[in-house]
């Protein structure tokens, strides 16, 4: 046989036996193992409540609450219908040559808690919203959230009342503790004795590390009094000068005048003298020389033993905008000398020259970074081994090993979980993310290139305008499956962004009139602040202050309720 004829016949045989696999997707794109056009696809859909199928005008495969009726679906020329993915909206096929396929889809109501919320969101736009913000287009399941003063998001779980906050991208439902149930009701609930409203987020406040749900390296932030300070109110005697009696060892104000500091311009008192008592006396054994005023506090130097020179009592400090480090020694660069007697007017220089040895020298084995000046005090961290302020912030907030120690609040929540849920209800819970977002929005006083020491370091959630559910840093995404931010149990705290998204305010389902801790860092000023929900709106508080505790967990996908309408008096028990 002619060689060319043999090759032609062989080619025809191969082409006739090739099996093509096609996947039809909802956006009409086709993924093919070998390019071959298939035009004849009919999509028949029986919607909720319908008695018959209606042919779709689109080639889009339906997504969501549908099932493929395999008994009715078929392909004419022995083609095979493969898997149907209702989440992505795609069906796979295997057939030889061109084929015509008919696909029949039945609507199947999702009776899970997620499905109920999804269905409710179609009609209740006042109290339910669909998250369309950052990252929403990557979610496998749409995220719905409750908002405002909604009243029908109550569920019973583990013997307690909870409020539904939002769904998760896996199809789970995140809920937050809302008190002890009474005979199946969540009306006028009490509080579990183990969840007292007097708990600290952390036992100390003087380090940025303490804003972490877990933390590791701590750079304590002590402070140095640049001068003495006192909060003034009432009437006192002041003089433009004073004399000293060597016989009686007493000072007497010259041309003394009594001034009510609560109604006068106290800034005019700077450079004047007063006795250190609260009365209007003009004679005393110790004298105060007023050097500054910030609106609340008067700053002064104390004079005794006949000393009358109050104009040059301040300490000279050398500050640098940067430093060099060699052989265990820091050396300040681009220096400025600042006298604490005129500290208030010199703060603008510290804004660009944060590093100091806290002396009049330019070299030291440990260097100090001043990040905040408040009420006559300079707050600083101590740096060693050539480290800069950026190194310190990284070690406290971003390093891979940043989550080593439990915060006070985490240890407390874990203890509650172990006594109330562990071994009883944990099979109902999914492993979800609780975000402790430590991303910085504005460094302010922590910026060595020019940072205002009168302004706070502001975290991403500190502005209270962040409504994104994205938790960008791996070390901030706390879950049981994250080795860099690993939870012991699937329980945590809500974030500021979750409540901002939900429109938190004075009239809101989460507002119980109490101060309640959230998981989000707020600011670093003269101490560490963490976000909180207050009766008058979102705010922050010192991490060693007292606040309420309302833990949050996430129910697994396909969790169903047995009865109830979600109201306070008839909450939905979960199966």
C-alpha positions in Angstrom: 0.0 0.0 0.0 1.2 3.5 -0.8 3.0 5.0 2.2 1.0 8.2 2.0 -2.2 6.3 2.0 -1.1 4.3 5.1 -0.3 7.5 7.0 -3.7 9.0 6.1 -5.7 6.0 7.2 -3.8 5.8 10.5 -4.5 9.5 11.2 -8.2 9.0 10.5 -8.4 6.0 12.9 -6.7 8.0 15.7 -9.0 11.1 15.3 -12.0 8.9 15.3 -11.2 7.4 18.7 -10.1 10.4 20.7 -12.3 11.1 23.7 -12.7 14.8 24.5 -13.3 16.2 28.0 -15.0 19.5 28.3 -15.9 21.6 31.3 -18.7 24.1 30.9 -18.5 27.0 33.4 -21.0 29.7 34.3 -19.0 32.4 32.5 -19.3 30.4 29.2 -15.5 29.8 29.2 -14.5 26.2 28.2 -11.5 24.4 29.6 -10.5 21.7 27.1 -8.0 18.8 26.9 -8.3 19.2 23.1 -10.0 22.0 21.4 -13.4 20.9 20.0 -16.6 23.0 19.7 -19.8 21.7 21.4 -22.8 23.9 20.8 -25.8 21.9 21.7 -26.3 22.4 25.5 -29.7 22.9 27.0 -30.1 24.0 30.6 -33.4 23.2 32.3 -34.2 24.6 35.8 -37.0 24.0 38.2 -37.0 26.9 40.6 -38.3 27.0 44.2 -42.0 26.2 44.2 -42.2 25.5 40.5 -44.0 22.3 39.1 -42.0 22.1 35.9 -38.7 22.9 34.3 -38.0 26.1 32.3 -35.3 26.3 29.7 -32.7 28.8 30.5 -31.8 31.5 27.9 -28.2 31.3 29.1 -25.5 28.7 28.8 -24.5 29.6 32.4 -24.5 26.6 34.7 -26.6 27.6 37.9 -24.7 28.3 41.1 -25.8 27.9 44.7 -28.8 26.0 46.0 -29.3 23.6 43.0 -28.7 19.9 42.4 -28.3 18.1 39.1 -31.1 15.7 38.4 -29.1 12.9 36.9 -32.2 10.7 36.2 -33.4 13.3 33.7 -30.2 14.7 32.4 -28.6 13.0 29.3 -26.4 13.4 26.2 -27.7 12.0 22.9 -24.7 10.3 21.5 -23.5 8.3 24.5 -21.8 11.3 26.1 -21.2 11.1 29.8 -22.1 13.8 32.3 -19.4 14.2 35.0 -19.3 16.2 38.2 -21.4 19.3 39.0 -19.8 22.0 41.2 -22.6 24.2 42.5 -20.2 26.6 44.1 -18.3 27.4 40.9 -21.1 26.7 38.5 -19.6 24.1 36.3 -20.3 20.6 34.9 -17.7 18.3 33.3 -18.4 16.1 30.2 -16.8 13.2 28.4 -17.9 12.3 24.9 -16.8 11.3 21.4 -17.3 13.9 18.7 -20.0 16.5 18.7 -22.9 15.8 21.1 -26.1 17.4 22.4 -26.7 17.4 26.2 -29.7 18.3 28.3 -29.1 19.2 31.9 -31.9 19.4 34.5 -31.4 21.3 37.7 -33.7 21.2 40.8 -33.7 24.0 43.3 -32.9 22.6 46.8 -33.4 24.9 49.7 -30.4 25.2 52.1 -31.9 24.6 55.5 -28.6 25.2 57.3 -28.1 28.3 59.5 -26.0 29.8 56.7 -28.7 29.0 54.1 -31.3 30.7 56.3 -29.2 33.8 56.7 -28.6 33.9 52.9 -32.3 33.6 52.2 -33.2 36.2 54.8 -30.7 38.6 53.3 -32.6 38.7 50.0 -35.5 40.5 51.7 -34.1 42.1 54.8 -31.6 44.7 53.6 -32.1 46.8 56.7 -30.5 44.4 59.1 -28.5 42.1 56.8 -25.7 43.1 54.4 -23.6 41.3 51.8 -19.9 41.9 52.2 -18.5 43.3 48.9 -15.3 44.8 50.3 -11.7 43.9 50.0 -11.1 40.2 49.3 -14.8 39.3 48.8 -14.2 38.2 45.2 -12.0 35.4 46.5 -14.5 33.8 48.9 -15.9 30.4 48.1 -19.2 31.4 49.8 -20.6 35.0 50.1 -20.2 36.6 53.5 -23.4 38.1 55.0 -23.3 40.2 58.2 -25.9 41.5 60.6 -26.0 45.2 61.2 -27.7 47.9 63.3 -30.1 47.1 66.1 -31.3 43.8 64.7 -33.4 41.7 67.0 -33.7 38.3 65.3 -30.1 37.1 65.3 -30.3 35.2 68.6 -29.3 31.5 68.9 -28.8 29.0 71.7 -25.5 27.1 71.8 -23.7 25.3 74.6 -26.3 26.4 77.1 -25.7 30.1 76.4 -27.2 32.9 74.4 -25.2 34.1 71.4 -25.7 36.8 68.7 -25.0 35.9 65.1 -22.3 38.4 63.8 -21.7 37.2 60.2 -21.1 34.1 58.1 -17.7 32.9 57.0 -16.3 32.2 53.6 -16.5 28.5 54.3 -20.3 28.7 54.9 -19.9 28.7 58.7 -21.5 31.3 61.0 -19.6 33.4 63.5 -21.4 34.1 66.8 -20.6 36.1 69.9 -21.5 35.4 73.6 -24.6 37.2 74.8 -25.3 35.9 78.3 -26.9 33.0 80.1 -30.2 31.6 78.8 -33.2 31.4 81.1 -35.6 28.6 80.3 -34.8 28.7 76.7 -35.1 32.5 76.5 -32.4 35.2 75.9 -34.5 38.0 77.3 -33.0 39.7 80.4 -30.0 37.4 80.4 -27.5 37.2 83.2 -23.7 36.8 82.9 -21.8 33.6 83.5 -19.9 34.1 86.7 -16.7 33.0 85.0 -17.1 35.9 82.4 -16.7 38.9 84.7 -16.6 42.4 83.3 -13.4 43.3 85.1 -10.8 41.6 83.1 -7.6 43.1 81.6 -6.4 42.6 78.0 -2.9 42.4 79.4 -1.4 42.9 82.9 0.9 45.7 81.8 0.6 48.6 79.4 4.0 50.0 78.8 5.1 48.2 75.6 3.7 48.0 72.1 4.0 44.3 72.3 1.1 44.1 74.7 -1.5 44.9 72.0 -0.9 41.4 70.8 -3.5 38.6 71.4 -0.2 36.8 71.9 3.2 38.5 72.1 6.9 37.8 72.5 9.7 40.5 72.7 8.8 43.3 75.1 10.5 46.8 74.9 9.3 48.5 78.1 8.4 52.1 77.7 9.5 54.0 80.9 9.3 57.7 81.1 11.4 60.6 82.4 10.0 63.6 84.1 11.5 66.6 82.3 10.2 68.7 85.1 7.7 68.4 88.0 4.0 68.7 87.1 0.8 69.1 89.0 -2.9 69.5 88.0 -4.1 72.9 89.2 -7.5 74.2 90.1 -8.8 76.8 92.5 -7.2 80.1 93.7 -3.5 80.6 94.6 -1.1 83.5 95.1 1.5 84.2 92.4 4.3 86.7 92.3 6.6 88.0 89.5 9.6 87.5 91.9 10.3 86.5 95.5 12.6 87.2 98.5 14.2 84.9 101.0 14.4 85.4 104.8 17.7 83.9 106.0 16.5 84.1 109.7 13.2 82.3 109.3 14.2 80.3 106.1 11.1 81.4 104.3 10.2 82.7 100.8 7.9 85.7 100.4 6.2 86.4 97.0 6.8 89.9 95.7 3.7 91.9 94.6 1.6 88.8 95.2 -1.7 88.4 93.4 -4.4 85.8 93.9 -5.6 84.2 90.7 -8.3 81.6 90.1 -6.7 79.2 87.7 -10.0 77.7 86.7 -11.1 80.9 85.0 -7.9 82.7 84.1 -5.4 82.2 81.3 -2.9 80.1 83.1 -0.3 80.3 80.4 0.4 83.9 81.7 1.7 82.3 84.9 4.8 80.9 83.1 7.9 82.6 84.6 6.1 83.4 87.8 6.5 82.1 91.4 4.0 80.5 93.8 4.1 78.8 97.1 3.7 75.0 97.0 0.6 75.0 99.2 -3.0 75.1 97.9 -3.9 78.2 99.8 -3.5 81.9 98.9 -0.5 82.3 101.3 2.4 84.4 100.0 5.0 83.0 102.5 6.3 79.5 102.4 9.5 77.4 103.0 9.6 76.0 99.5 8.9 77.9 96.2 7.7 76.8 92.8 8.9 78.4 89.6 6.3 77.9 86.8 8.0 76.7 83.5 5.1 75.6 81.4 1.4 74.7 81.0 -0.4 72.3 78.6 -4.0 73.0 79.3 -4.4 70.7 82.3 -1.0 70.5 84.1 1.3 73.2 85.3 5.0 72.3 85.1 7.4 73.7 87.7 10.8 73.5 89.4 11.0 73.3 93.2 13.3 75.9 94.8 14.5 75.7 98.4 17.4 76.9 100.7 17.2 80.4 99.4 17.6 79.5 95.7 15.8 82.2 93.7 17.0 81.3 90.2 14.3 79.4 88.5 15.2 80.3 84.9 17.9 77.8 84.2 17.1 74.7 86.2 16.5 72.4 83.3 18.8 69.6 82.1 20.6 69.8 78.8 19.9 66.7 76.6 21.6 66.0 73.3 19.3 64.4 70.6 20.2 63.0 67.2 18.2 62.3 64.1 20.2 59.1 63.6 23.1 57.2 65.0 26.1 55.0 64.1 27.1 51.9 66.1 30.5 50.3 66.5 32.2 48.3 69.1 29.2 48.3 71.5 28.8 52.1 71.3 26.1 54.3 69.9 27.1 57.7 68.6 24.5 60.3 67.9 24.4 62.0 64.4 23.0 65.3 63.4 22.6 66.5 67.0 20.6 69.2 68.7 20.8 70.2 72.3 17.5 70.7 74.1 17.0 72.2 77.6 14.1 70.7 79.6 13.4 74.1 81.1 12.0 75.1 77.7 10.8 71.7 76.8 7.3 72.7 75.5 8.8 74.9 72.8 11.4 72.3 71.9 9.2 69.4 71.2 9.2 70.2 67.5 13.0 69.5 67.5 12.4 66.1 69.1 10.0 65.3 66.3 13.0 65.0 63.9 15.6 64.0 66.5 14.2 61.1 68.5 17.4 59.4 69.6 19.3 60.4 72.8 21.6 59.2 75.5 19.4 61.1 78.0 22.5 63.1 78.9 24.5 66.0 77.5 26.8 63.5 75.8 26.7 62.0 72.3 27.9 58.4 73.0 26.4 55.6 75.1 26.2 51.8 75.2 22.4 52.0 75.3 20.4 54.5 73.3 16.9 55.8 74.0 14.2 56.5 71.5 11.7 59.2 72.6 8.3 58.5 70.9 5.9 60.5 73.1 5.9 63.7 75.1 2.9 64.1 77.3 2.2 66.1 80.5 5.8 66.9 81.1 7.0 63.3 80.6 9.1 61.9 77.8 8.2 58.2 77.0 11.0 56.2 75.5 12.2 52.7 74.7 15.8 51.5 75.3 17.8 50.1 72.4 20.9 47.9 72.6 23.3 46.0 70.3 22.9 48.5 67.4 19.2 48.1 67.1 17.0 51.0 65.8 13.4 51.8 66.5 12.4 49.9 63.3 14.1 46.8 64.6 12.2 47.1 67.9 8.8 47.5 66.2 9.4 44.5 64.0 10.4 42.3 67.0 7.3 43.4 68.9 4.7 43.3 66.1 5.8 41.4 63.0 8.5 38.9 63.5 7.7 35.2 62.8 8.1 34.4 66.5 6.0 37.3 67.7 3.3 35.0 69.1 4.9 33.2 72.0 3.2 34.3 75.2 -0.6 34.4 75.8 -2.1 37.7 76.6 -4.0 38.0 79.8 -7.3 38.0 77.9 -6.4 35.0 75.8 -5.5 32.8 78.8 -8.8 33.8 80.4 -10.9 33.0 77.4 -9.1 29.6 76.9 -9.9 28.8 80.5 -13.6 29.6 80.0 -13.7 27.4 76.9 -12.2 24.5 78.6 -14.7 24.5 81.4 -17.8 25.3 79.3 -17.4 23.9 75.8 -14.4 21.5 75.5 -15.5 17.9 75.2 -19.2 18.8 74.9 -19.8 21.0 71.9 -16.5 21.5 70.1 -17.6 19.1 67.3 -20.0 21.9 66.2 -17.2 24.5 65.8 -15.1 25.3 62.8 -11.5 26.6 62.8 -11.8 30.2 61.6 -9.6 33.3 61.8 -9.8 35.8 64.7 -7.9 38.9 63.5 -5.5 40.8 65.7 -4.5 43.2 63.0 -1.2 44.8 64.0 -0.7 46.7 60.7 0.3 50.3 61.3 -1.6 53.1 59.6 0.5 56.0 60.9 3.8 55.8 62.9 3.7 59.4 64.1 6.1 59.6 67.1 7.6 56.3 66.1 8.8 57.6 62.8 12.6 58.5 63.1 12.5 60.4 59.9 10.0 62.9 61.3 7.3 61.9 63.7 5.0 64.0 65.9 5.7 63.1 69.6 2.3 64.6 70.6 0.4 62.2 68.3 -0.2 58.4 68.7 1.0 55.5 66.6 -2.2 54.5 64.9 -3.0 50.9 63.9 -5.1 50.0 60.9 -8.2 49.5 62.9 -7.5 52.5 65.2 -9.1 54.9 62.8 -12.4 53.0 63.3 -13.1 53.5 59.6 -11.7 50.1 58.5 -14.5 47.8 57.4 -12.3 45.3 55.6 -12.4 41.6 56.7 -8.9 41.1 55.2 -6.3 40.1 57.8 -3.1 40.7 55.8 -0.3 39.5 58.1 0.0 35.8 58.7 1.1 36.4 62.3 -2.2 38.3 63.0 -4.5 35.6 61.6 -5.1 33.6 64.8 -6.5 30.1 64.2 -5.8 26.5 65.3 -4.3 25.7 61.9 -1.8 28.6 61.7 1.5 27.7 63.1 2.6 31.3 63.3 -0.5 32.5 65.2 -1.8 29.2 66.7 -4.8 29.1 68.9 -5.2 26.4 71.5 -9.0 26.3 71.0 -11.3 27.7 68.2 -12.4 30.7 70.2 -11.3 34.4 70.3 -12.6 38.0 70.2 -14.3 40.0 67.5 -12.3 42.7 65.7 -12.9 46.5 65.4 -13.4 46.1 61.6 -16.1 43.5 62.1 -18.1 45.8 64.3 -17.4 48.9 62.1 -18.8 46.9 59.1 -21.9 46.1 61.2 -22.4 49.9 61.9 -21.8 49.8 65.6 -23.3 52.7 67.5 -25.4 53.7 70.5 -28.3 51.6 69.2 -26.8 48.3 68.1 -27.3 44.6 68.7 -23.8 44.3 70.2 -24.1 47.3 72.5 -25.0 46.1 76.0 -24.1 49.4 77.7 -20.8 48.1 78.9 -17.1 48.5 78.0 -16.2 45.3 76.0 -12.8 44.2 74.8 -12.1 43.6 71.1 -9.1 42.0 69.4 -7.8 45.0 67.5 -4.8 47.1 68.4 -5.8 50.8 68.6 -3.0 53.2 69.4 0.4 53.5 71.1 0.7 56.8 73.0 2.0 56.9 76.5 1.0 53.3 76.8 -0.6 50.5 74.7 -4.3 50.8 73.8 -6.6 48.0 72.4 -10.0 48.5 70.7 -13.2 48.3 72.6 -16.9 48.6 72.1 -18.4 51.2 74.4 -22.0 52.3 74.9 -21.2 55.6 73.0 -19.3 54.0 70.2 -16.1 52.2 69.3 -13.0 53.4 71.2 -9.8 52.1 72.8 -8.5 51.6 76.3 -5.2 50.9 78.1 -4.6 47.2 77.9 -4.2 46.9 81.6 -7.6 48.5 82.2 -10.7 46.5 83.0 -13.2 45.5 80.4 -16.0 43.1 79.6 -15.4 39.7 78.0 -17.6 38.4 75.1 -15.9 35.4 73.4 -16.7 34.5 69.8 -16.8 31.1 68.1 -17.7 30.0 64.6 -20.3 27.2 63.9 -19.4 24.7 61.2 -21.0 24.8 57.7 -24.3 22.9 57.5 -25.1 23.6 61.1 -28.9 23.6 61.4 -31.5 24.9 63.9 -34.5 23.0 65.0 -37.0 25.7 65.9 -37.3 29.3 67.0 -37.4 32.6 65.0 -34.2 34.1 66.3 -35.9 36.5 68.7 -34.9 37.1 72.3 -37.9 35.2 73.6 -37.7 32.4 71.0 -34.0 32.0 70.0 -33.0 29.3 67.6 -31.5 26.2 69.3 -28.7 24.6 67.2 -28.6 20.9 66.5 
